[in-house]
């Protein structure tokens, strides 16, 4: 019986060490995932990239900021779900770059990712917009853990600016 007690203690110690070894700061988590945030892009028309009101930051629509390797076009026509997922993940990285800028380089100020709203350029018979948007949602949960879980909409549209496959908006609760 004592053997099992020692084994249980050893397992608990290893679990605690593993949890403590995991980066808890979102900026460190990005680094551990091999993600470097790009410089935030400039608006392409008459709007701003984000607005902060109180403890909420509203991020305007972002597409993939690194269009290299991201094909253009519609899901279900020129693009597969996997390509759309990657495009949504890249748009999520761009959203995080703008958010990081808004928070002066400190993503630990994020209390919660509140809402993600995704537009997916879709052929008329494409119905898997949620699977595409998981690229962004999965990234937010990877980076922020429970704080990254959010409400979401995934809407199919006929076309997006510059023929990008996804455009994503986000609302984030932050602390001062």
C-alpha positions, 0 to 999 in steps of 0.5 A: 500500500505504501508503494502506491502512495509513493507512486501517487505522490511522484505522479502528482509532483510530475504533474505540478512540474509539468504545469509550472513548466508551461508558459503562463504569460501569453507572449511566452506561450506564443514564443513556445508555439513558434509564433512571432507576431508581425508588426500590426498592419495599417488600415486599408480604408477610413477606419482604425484597427481597434477602439478601446472603450472602458475595459473592452477592446474592439478589433476591426476585421483582420484577414491573414496578414502574411498572404504568402502561402495563403491562397485566395478565393472561396472555400468549397471552390478554390480552397479546402477546409484545411487551407481555410483553417490555416487562413483563420489561424493567420488572421488570428495571429494578425488580431493578436499583433494588433491586440498586443500593440493596443496593450503596449506589448503585454497580452497578460492584461487580457481578462477574456477573449469575449467574441470572435466574429468570422466571415468566410468567403464561401461557395454557395454549397459550402457549409463548413464555416465553423470548421474554418473558424476553428483556426482562429478559435483554437489559437486563442485557446492555445494562447490564453487557455480558459480565457481564450474561450469565447462566443463566436459566429461563423458566417459564409459570404460571397466575397471578401476584400482582396479575395481573402478567404476569411475576415475576423473581428474580435472583442476582448476584455482587458484589465488596466 
